[in-house]
Amino acid sequence: MKKLVSVLFALLLVGSFAFADVAIGGWGRFIYSPAASVDGDDNFSFSGPSWADGSRVGFNVVGTSDNAGFKLNVDSNGNAIVTGDNAKIWVKINDMFTIQGGKIQGDVLRGKIDDSGTLNALPGTVAQGATGKDAIFQRFYPKLGILLDITPAEGFYLGAALDTSTNYWASDVMDQATELTEDTLKKIQVGAGYVIADIGHFRAQYVGNVDDAAKYINVAFAYTAMEGLLVDAGAKVQLESDTAQHTVAVSATYNKDALSALVRTQVGIGDDGTDDTLSYSASTDIAYTVADPLAIGAEVTYSGRDGDYGMSIFPYGKMGYGNGYAKTGFVYSVFDNATADYSSWAIPITLEYWF
């Protein structure tokens, strides 16, 4: 720990000379369930998020100047230190062109309504999750690549990303399996968006891939003209047959006084290589602020296809603050699919912070 603090101090010291602004921020989520059961078996306890090996405590260091900067996310996932969502360098060529390199999350065009912070972080045997931002409009996310940001006019954005699938220096150069430039170019992601003032945000993109793999056109529109209401709808049209379904996703949030409501829907059409039946999912989250910071609410999620389904009900209480919250409740789920027909329950306690 002392060594880590020393390294961070050194980074900040160097950054104070090299950059106009150096800042530390962070985001993390931890879930603990003291008791849970699947299919009536013995009670067990677990931690989450499941997608972070049982916990996520992270921070980021950001350095900015007029024309260059960096962002590094460092996460503790399940008590193991890993590179987080971003490890990037950026250079602003001029007011129109910026190039980013490394591991990059580009969210200018991404869908605007997220999944369930608790249900999507529990094991899939315990809870049915909900659709999220990428179901509406896929973010740019090269892991070892570049993202070109172009802003030719106010409200207008163009982005293009290229990624490499391998680390060229990971082993002996003569033995390293690298990717052909032709395949890298086939996997290009190119998107554009335009913000119509006081009306909404239109986006369109092409997400490529190598031969015989799923690739698609993605279009979306976010309606923002009504105060308190946000509606974001997107469609993905597959260009390679029998690789993935075409999807239409619509999500909406509404906030007025102490009441907040969220709904998400998605429909999948076409053959994904194994089945051509319709798939569908829906979820809702309704909450009421009893007295700040206390709110009570309930989430319901459902997903089904060809007679198989999963459903979760999650009444909860939440203490929300400016930079975090504590949330707990009781999750009850039922699943019926080709391999199992059972119910499960859990008592998750969720802690989250951001700054």
N, C-alpha and C positions, 0 to 999 in steps of 0.2 A: 504493500500500500504506500509506504514512504517513497519507494522508487517511482511509483505511478504519479504521486503528487509532485515529485521533483521534475519529472518529465513534463507534466502539464505546466508547471511554473516556468520552465525553460521555454516552452512553446509560446506562452503568453509574453515572456520577456522579449523574445526574438520578434514576435508579432507586433509588439508595441512600436518597434522601430521600423518594421518593413511595411506595415499596413496602416491605413487610416483608421481602421476599426477592427478589433479582435474581440469576439464575444463567445461565451459558453452558454449553451442552452441544454435542454434535455427532454426526454419523454420516456415513460415507462409504465408498465402494467403488471400487476401481480394478482393472481387468483389463488385462493386456498379454499378447498372444500373439506371440512372436517369429517363429512360423512356423505356417502353416495352408494348406490346399488344398481346393478345391471341384471335384469331378468330374475330378480328376487334372490340373487346370491348374497353372500356375506357382505356387510358394509365395508367400505374402504375409503381412504382419504387420498387426495391428490392435489397437485398444484398446477398452475397454468400461467400464461397461455400455452396451449398444446403446440402452437406453431413456433414457440420460442423455447422449446425443451423445458417448460415448466416455470419460467419467469423471464421478464424483460426489464432490466434496469439500464437505461442508456443515457449518454450525454453526447453533445456535439460541440465541436470547436469550429468557428467560422471566422475567416479572415477576409476582409474586403478592402479594396481601394477603388479608384476611379476606373481602372482597366484590368485588374486581375484580382484573383482571390481563390479561396479553397473552402471546402466543407468536409469535415471528417466526423462520421458517427461511430461511436464505440459503444458496444452493447455487452452486457452480461446476460447471456441466455443460459438458463439453468446453471448459473454460477461459472460459466466458461466465457472468457473474454473473446469476442469476435468482432469483425468489421460489420458495421451496421448498414443502414440503407444507402448511405452516400459516402464515397471516398473519392472526391472529385477536385479537379482544378478547372478554373474558368478564366478565359481571357476575353475581354470586350474589345472587339476590333474598332467599332465605332458605335454610334447610337442605333444602328440597324442590325449589326451582326455580333453575336456572342458565340463562342465555341467552348463546350465543356468536354472534359475528358476524364475517364476513370469509371467508377461505379456511380451511376447517375439516376436519380428519380426526377423526371420532368413532368410536373403536374399542372401546367398551365391549362391543358385541355381536358384533363382527367374528369371522370364523373364526379358529381358534387355531393352525393348522398352515400354514406358509408354503411357497412354491415353492422352486425350486433357486436358490441365490444365484449360482452360476456359470452353469449351463446356461441359465437364463432371462435371463441378461445377455449372452449371445453372440448374434451375428446368426442369424436364423432359417434361413439357408442352411447354417449350420455346426452347429447343435445343435437338438434337439427339447426344448422346455421342459416344465415340469410344472405341474399345477394348484396354486393357492395359496389363501390365506385367503378371498378374495372368492368363490371358487368354492363355498365352503361357506356363508358368510353375508356378504352385501355390507355394507361399511362405509358410514357416513354420510360424504359428501364434497362438500358444497356449495362451489363455487369463489368465488362472490360472493353469499353468502346468510346464513342463520341456522340455528342448531341449538338446540333447546330440550331441556334435560336435566331430567328429573323423577325424583326418587328418593323415593317416598312411604313406603317401608319398607326395612329392611335386606335386601339381596340383590335388591331389585326395582328395575328401571330402565325408564323410558319415554323415547323420543326421537322428535323430529319435526324434519324439515329441509325448508326451502324454499330454492330457488336461482334466480338470474336468469341468463339465458343471455348477456346483453350488459352492457357497461359503459356506463351512460347518459351518462357524461361523456367518452366516448372521442373524440367528434367534435362538430361543431355540433349543438346540441340539436334543431334543426328537421329535420336530416337523419338523425339517429341512428335506426336500426332497433331499437326496443325490443320487449319481450315483453309480451303481454297478461297481465293479472293472472289471467285464467281459465286460461291455459296454465301459468303458474307454479304455480297450485294443483293442476292436474292432475298435475304432476310431483312432488308431495309424496312424501316418504319417511317412513313412520311405523313404529317398531319397539318391541318390548318384550322384556324378558328377566328371568328369575328364577334366581338361584343357589340350588340345593338343597344345603345344607351337606353336605360329604363325599360327595356323589353326582354332581352335575354342573350344567350350565348350559343351561337351555332358552331359546330365542329364536324370535321370529316377527316378520315385518314385511311391509309392503306397499311396493313400489317402483313409483311411478306414472310416467306419461309422457303426452305429448300424444296426440291421436287417431291411431289406426292405427299406433302405434309400440309396441315391446315394453314390457310392464308385467307384473309378476309378484308372486306370494306366495312368500315365502322362510321356511322353518322349519328349525331346526337344534337339535341336542342334543350337548353335549360331556360325555362320561363321564369322571369324575375320581376314582372311588371306589377304584381300585387304585393303590397306590404304584408310581411309575415308568411307569405306562401312561396315555396320553391318547388318547381316540378322539373325533373330532369328525365328525359326519355332518349333511349339510344337503341340502335339496331346494328347487328353484325350479320353481314351477308357472306357466307362461305364461298370461296372461289375454287376449292378443290373438293370434288364430290366424295362422299362417304368418309370424311375425316372428322367432321364436327357438325353440330346442328346450327342452322340459322337461329338467331335469338332476337327477341324484342324485350327490352327491359324498361320499365317505367317506375320511378320512385318519386315521392313527394313528402315534403315536410310543411307543417303549419304551426305557427306559434302565435298565441294571443293571450296576453296577460299571464295567468298562472298555468295555462293549458298548453301542452305541446303534443303534436301527433305526427307520426311517421308511418308511411305505408310503402311497401316495395312489391313489385310483381315482375315476373319474367316468364316468357313462354319460349320453348325451343321447338323448332320445326325441322323435319328432314332426317336423313339417315346419317348417323355418326360412325358408321362402319360395323356396328353390332345391332342396331335397332333403328327403326324409322317411326316409332310412335311418338306422340306429342309428350313433351315434358313441361312441367309448370311448377312455379314456386310463388309463394306469397308470404308476407310477414308484416307485422305492425308493432308499433311501440307507442303507447299512449301514457303520458305522465302528467301529474298535477302537482304544482308546488304548494304544499300545505302552508308552510311558513318558512321563508328563507333561513337556512339552506336545505330544509327537508322537503323532499318530493317523494311521492309514491306513484307507482305505475305498473304496467304489465306489458310483456312482450309475448307475441305468438308467432311462431314460424311453421311453415308447411312446405314440403317439397314432394312431388310425386311423378311417377311415370309408369305407364302400363300396369297399373294395379299396385306397384310398390310405392310406399310413402314413408315419410318421417315427419313427426310433428312434436313441437315443444311448447309448453306454456310456462311462463316465468313471471309471476308477480314479485315485485321488489320494492325496497325502500332505498333512497339515495340521499346522501349528504353531499351537496355540491358546493365547491368553493372556487375562487378565482383561478387557482392553479392545480386543481385536482378534485378528486371525489372518492368517497367510500360508498359501496353499493352491495347489498345482499338481498337474498330472496330464496325461493324454492323453485327448482326446475323439475318439471315432470314431463317425460317424453314417451312417445310410443313409436315403434318402428315395425314395419311389415314389409319384408322384401324376400328375394329368392332364397336367401340363406338363413333368415331368422325372423321370428315374430315375438317381440318382447316389449317390456316397458322398463324405464329407468328413472332414477331421480338423483338429485344432488342439491347441496346447499352451498353455492359458491359465494365467497366474500371477495369482492373485486376492489383493488386499490389502484388508482391511476394518478399520474402527475404530468405536468408539462410546464416548461418555462423557457 
